Each structure stands twice: as C-alpha cells, then as structure tokens.
C-alpha cells in the first residue's frame, strides 16, 4: 500500500510538472485563446482597379461571415504613397492597424520598432494550424520574417513575365517568345522597325536589372543577411547591364520613357513588341488592348545561371500601436484572405500568385489549364527560382540611387562599369550611414 501510494503521489507530481492534462507545457507560453472581443481594424492598402474591387469583395464577405472583426478599407494610392502615409503617421506617434507592406518598407518600419510580432496570433486557437503553414509556399513565409520573426504575412505576391505582341512576332517570322536573354535581344533587333516607330522592347527597370544580376551569378550585397557593401558592380552586374547598353546603342531597344507606366502604355498601343512587367499588369492592359492585337505572356528570360525571377508584391503588416485585440483581429482577417479557397479566387481574379500550394494545384488543373498564359507567372512556384532581395532599413534610398545610375546607362550618358561603380559608391555610403 505504501509503495502504491508513493507511486500515485509521484504520478500526480509528474502531471503537475507537465502542465496537467496536456493543457500546456513548461517550454513556452500557453496558446492564446480565440478572439472574443469585437474590434474594428483599419486596413490601408495600395490596390486599384480590379485589384481593389476584388479586395473589397473579399473584405465584405469576411465582415459578413462573423461578428468579432470588422475591417475598414482605406485606399492610399500607389505603394510609394502608402509608404509616405505610414511614415507620416508613425512620425506623429500614430499608425493604421493593418497595411500592405513591401519588404523594403517593412524593414524600415521594423527598424523603428513599429511592427507587431504576429507569432502569438498566428499560433492562437483561431490562428493558423501547422497544416495551414505547411500549405503556404516557404519562399513567401521566409520573406515575411524579419530576423526570424513574423512581422509580416504573405498576401499579394507576383513575379515578372514578358508580354509579347503575337502579331508583330508573326509578321517577323518569329514563332516563339524568347527563353534566354540572348534570344530576347536577338528578337528585339528583328522586331525593331524605325519606319513604323516600333521598338523591340524598353528597359531595363531597376528590378529587371537586379533579377538579371542573379541570373548571371551575382548578388545584391556581399552578404544576404548582414550586408556591409553592395556588389551590384561585379563582373556579373556589368555583363547584364552591357546587354542592355549595347541593344540601346544599336536601336533594338529603347530606355523606358518618363512618366507613370509609360512603357505599359507603349506596349498596349503597339509601339513596343515586348513589355517586361509583373504578371499583375495583365489586369491593366487586357482591356486597353482589346482586339487591337493578340498578345501572350512568356517566362522571364534566363541568364547563364538559369531563371532567377524576383518576387514582387506585398505582405501584410500589423502595427503595435494598436491594442492586442485589434492585432489579433487583423490576423483573423489575414487567415480568411489566405485560405485555400480565397487565395485561389484572388489569384484567378487578380493575376497574383496564390499563397498556398493546394490552391496552386487546384488552379493548375482548372483555371491555369484553360488560361495557359495566366499560368506563366505563377508557374515560377514550381520551376526556376524566385528571388527575394535582401531588405535593410535604407533599401528604398539605395534603390533610388541605383535607379538614377541605371537611367544614366540606359540614356548612354555613362558606360555600364562607370554607372554601376557610381551606384555602388552611393549605395555603400547610404548603407554605412544608415
């Protein structure tokens, strides 16, 4: 009896030590319960046109689906406008509850300790299950972390494609779109027609150059996690930029003209044969083009090291000025937006990539099979390599400095080496001074 009683007491002690009945463990904080308080969440976004319409539809459906969280949408113009508005509010000691965040902007917000750690809400009883997180593409989840912590969550993600005028291609006897940069510039030379004012393509944009930098074996910094200097002026960067420089000198391509989306307008007006942009540009060119000519999408061309295509778009950020319940409610809304069904609908209606593998597979056997051109951008989830550029608090300032020098090279004011060396000097100064 004594031995039996001793064993019973020992077992009871072990239950207490282990948290009792499996309700928790001593290795970490207990799981946060489901949200029980009704909250209002203000969401600042930078979507327009059909993208804004789809976001409004999903948000209205969410608000009607439950009574705890009501999301109020506020359009803030383009991403640059949104970022300025957030920075202005942060400087005044305020902030929205939730906003779209480009990774470079989020790095700046994080450096000022403005972002909420989403981990407790992701792991909450009404948060994301382990199977949910496994279903979301790792490249997107990894891009949402800052120093290993979830300060963002993936939402509207896209990558780069080449739109090409099929009628112009056919007129020049070109039977397929380019798959490499060698083919791209060769086709551009054939397609350029001074008599009609048509050029082969316009470029390069900042992000086209950066993707090409990786495709030719380079990278943006000496270290992706702890950069001390930029390496955009490496031999690989010079090689990539020289391709554009030579093509512009020959007249095969032209620099991107000044003005918002001027290259997009030139393509939809039949003035350029190829247009490099994100897959979401489809939503903005399909109606203006109408029946003027046939066009399709092709993959971003490959360099010496294959296809390495930068991932664009935005994540969702919650600001820690908001109460814990509001932060929690924002993550409940994120879960709704990124459910398998909703991310599939979002991808189909906006041309963004779905954030879940299960949604990508369902679209591949349905919508993408019936609309193969729309599958090109999302197809990078299963082929090639999606590049997530390193982000530091001064990324936007560095990007501005690099853009200036890329424009100088494209305008033939500087040769590729001189221009990229000058860009690297400016970027390193910004990196060093913060």
N, C-alpha and C positions, 0 to 999 in steps of 0.2 A: 504493500500500500504506500509505504514511504517513497519507494522508488517510482511508483506510478504517479504519485502526487508531484514529485520533483520533476518528472518529465512533462507533466501538464503545465506546471509553472514555467518551465523552460520554453515550451511551445508558445505560451501566452506572451512571454517576453519577446520572443522572436517575431511574433505578429506585430507587437507594438513597435519594435525596432524597424520593421519593414514597412510600416505605414498603415498596417491594419487593413485586412480585406482587400488589398490591391488598390486603394483609393489614391495612392501617391507613392513616391519614392523619396529617399533621403538625398538623391543625387541631383535634384534640381527643384525649381519652384513648382507648385501644383498647377495643373492645367487651368487656364482661365475658363470660366463658365460661359454659356451663351449670353449674348446681349439681351438685357431685359428692359432697358430704358429706351424710351422713344427719343430719337435725335434727328436733327437737321444737319445735312452735310452739304456744304457749298463746294462745287467742283468747277475749277477753272480749266478750260481746255482751249486748244488752238485749231479745232477742226472746222471745216467749212463745206459748203455744198452738200453733196450726197453723204459725205462722211458725217457731217453734223446731223443730218436728218436721221441717219441710222443710229447714232449715239442717242439722240432724243427718243427714238422709238424704244430702244433697249432700256433706257432710263425710266421712261413712263411705265413700261412693263414691270420693271423692278419695283417702282414705287407702289404699283397696284397689287403686287404679289405678296406684300407683307405690310405690317403697320409700325414696325420699330424704327425703320430708317427711311427718311425722305431725302432724296438727292436733288439739289437745285443746280442746274447747269448755268454757267456763265461763260460765254464766248469772249475770248480776249485777243482775237485777231490771229496773226501768224505766230509761230513759235518764238521769234525774237520779241514780239510784242508781249507775249505771255511771260517770257523771262524777265523783261523790264518791269512788268507789273508786279511780279512776285518779289523782285529785288527791292522795288519801291516800298511795298508793304512790309517786307522784313526790316528795312531800314527804319520804318515807323513803329516797329515793335508789333506788327500785325502779320497776318498771313491767311490765305484761304485754308480751308480744312484739307482739301484734296486738289491736286493739279497734275496735269501731264508733265512729265519731266524727261527731257532729253538727257542722256547720261552726262554730257559736259556741263549742263546746267545743274544737275543733281550733285555733281562733285563740288560745285561752288556752294550750294545750299548746305551740304553736309559739312563743309569746312567751317561754316559759321554755326554749326550745331543746331540747325533749324529743322532737321527732319526727324520724324518719329521712327523708332525701331518697330517694325511691323511684326517681328517674331512672335510676341505673345498672342497677337490676334490671329496670325496665320495658324498657330498651334491651338487656338481656342476650341471649345466644344463645337462652335458653329463656324470654325475656320476651315482650313484645307487639310484633308486627310493625307496620309502618306501616299496613297494611291493617286490622289489628285496631283501632288507634287511630282510624282514619278511620271505622270502623263504630260507634264509641261516640258517643252524642249529644254534640255540642260543649258544650251547656249544662251537661251533667254533668261533662265533663272540665274545663271552666273553673272550675266550683265546687270541684273537687278541688285546684286550685292555690292556694297562698298566696304572694303576691308573685311569681307566675310559676313557682314550683317545686312539683313534685308531692310534697306532704307527705300527700296523701290519694289514694284511688282510689274511684270511684263503685261503690256496691253496691245498697243497698235504697232506692230513690227513689220518692216518691209526690207527689201533689198533692191539692187539695181538690175535693170534689164535694158536691152537695146530695142527700141521701137524702130521698125523699118518700113518704108513705103514699098509695098509689094509691086505696085505698078511701075515705079521707077526702076526697081530691080529687074523686072521682066523686060523692060524696054532696053536695058543694057546687057541682057542675056545672062544675068546673074541668077542662078537657080536656087540658092540657099543663103541664109544670113551668115555672117562671119562667126567662126567659133574661136578664133585667135586674134590677137592684135595685129599680127602680120596680115591676116585676111581682111581685117577691118580697114586698115589704111590702104590696102590694095583695092578693095571695093570702093572706098571713098574716092580714090583717084579716078576710077571708071565712072562713078556716078556724078562727079562734079561737072557741071555744064555751064560755062560762063555765058553762053548765048541765051540761055533761059533764066540765068540767075540762080540756078540750083547748086548747092554745095553738098559735098558728101556727108558732112557732119559738122557740129560745132562743139568746141571744147578746148581744154578739159576743165571741168569743175574741180573744186578742191577735193571732193570725195572720190571722184573718178581717179585723180592722181594718186590719192592715198591707197585705194584698192590696188592700183597697178603697182605701187611701191612694194606691196606684199607679194604680188604675183611674180615679181622679178627677183624676189629673195630678200628684200629689205624689210625694215620695220620703222615705226614712227620714232621710237626712243631707244636708248641703249638698254633699258630695262622696262618691261611692260608693267611691273608692279612698283618699282622705286626709281623712276627716271631721273637722271641727272643732266642729260643733254639729248637733243633730238638727233636723229640720224637720217632725216629726210634727204640730205645732200650726199648720201652714199652713192657709190657707183650704180647701184640698183635704181635709186631715185633719178639719177641723171639719165640713165638708159631709158626709163619710162617717159620722162619729160622730153627727151630728144625725139622720140617717135612723134609726138605732137608738134614740136617745134619744126621738124622737117616737113611734116604734112601741111602745116600752115604756110611755110615758105613756098611750097610747091603749088598752093592753091587748092589742094584736095579737100581741106577742111578750113574752117574759119574760127576765130575766137568767139566765145559766147558774147552776144551783143549786150549792151547795157539795158537795164530795165527788168522789172519783175517778170520771170518766166518768159523772157523774150525768145529763148531757144525753143520752148514749148510752142509758142505762137508761130514761129517759123516752120516747125515741123507740121503743125496742123494746117498751115497754109500751103504746104507742098514746096517750101523753099529749101528744106533740107531732107536728104534721103534717109538719114539715121538720127535718132534722138536718144541720148543716154539719160535715163532718169529712173526714179523709183517705180516699182510696179503699180503704185497707187496713182501715178499720173494718168493711167488708163481712164480713171473716173472723170478726169478733166479734159481729155482730148477726144473721147469717143463721140460725144455729141457735136462738137465743132467740126470734126472731120466728116461725120455723117456718111454720105455716099460719094464724097469728092474723090476718094481713092481708097484702095484696100491697104490695110496695114496689119502687122502682127508683131509679136514680141519674141525676142531671142535672148538667150542667156548672155550675161556679162562675158566678154571675150577673155580667153585665157592668156596668161603670160608664160614665161619659161617654167614657172613652178605650178602651173595649173590655174584653176579658177579660185580666186580668193575674193569674195564679194562682201563688202561692208554691210552690216546690218544697221538699218536706219529705224526711224520711228521713235516712239516714246514709251516710257514706263509710267506708272502711277506713283506719286509721292504723297505722303500724309505729313502735315506739319505739326510739330509738337506743341505749338501754341494752343491747339485745340484740346478739349478735355479728353480723358481716356475713353469715355463712352463714344464720343464723336469719332475718335481714331478707330475704335472698334467697329463702329457702324460703317466707316469708309471701307474697311477690309471686307465686311459682309457684302458690300456692293461690288468690290473687286471680284469676289468669288462668283457672284452672279454673272458679271460681264465675261469672265473667262471660263465659264462652264463649257463642257464639250459641245453642247447644243448651241450656245450663244456665240462662242468663238467661231464655230463653223458658219453660222449665219452672218456674223460680222465679216469674215473673210470673203464669203461669196458676194456680199453686197457692197463691200468697200475696196476689194482687191488687196487688203492687208493679208499677211500670213496668219493662219490660225496659231494659237499659242500651245495647243495640245496635239500630241501625236495621234490620239484617237480621232480627233476632228480632221486632221490632215488625211488620215487613211480613208475616212468616210467621204471626204471631198474628192480624193483621188479616184475612187470608184464611181463617183457620181458627177458632180459639177465640173471638176477638172477634166474628167474623161470627155465630157461634152463640150468643154471650152478649153482646149489644149493650150492656147496662148496665155490664158489666165493662170495656168499651172506653172509657167516658166519661173516666175519669181519664187513662189512657194516651193518649187522643186529643189531650190538650194538647201532645203531642210534635209534632203536625202542624197544630195550629190555636191561635189565641190567642197568648199569650206567657207563658212560665214565668219567674217572678221568683226570682232568687237574692238574698236580702237581704244587704247588707254585713255582714261579721263583724269585730269588733275584740276584743281581749283581755277587755274588760269588757262584752261583749254580753249575757251572762246577767244581770249585775247591772242593766243598763239595761232589759232585758226585764221583770225583776221590778218595777222602778219604774213602767214603763208599764202593766203588768197591774193594779197597785194602783189607778191612776187610771182605767183603763177600767172597773174594777169599781165605782168611785165614781160614774162617769157612769151606768152601767147601773142602779145602785141609786137613781138620781135624787138623789144627795147633792150632785152638782156638775153644772153645765151643761157641754156639750161644750167650749166655749172655755176655761173655768176649769180643767177637769180636764186637758185636753191642755197648757195652759200650765204647770200644776204638774208634769206629767210631763216636759215639756221641760226645766224648771229642774233637776229631779232628774237626768235623763239627762245633761245638759250638765255638771253637777257631777261625775258619775261619769266621764264622758269626759275631763274636764280633769285629774282627779286620778289616773286610772288605777287 
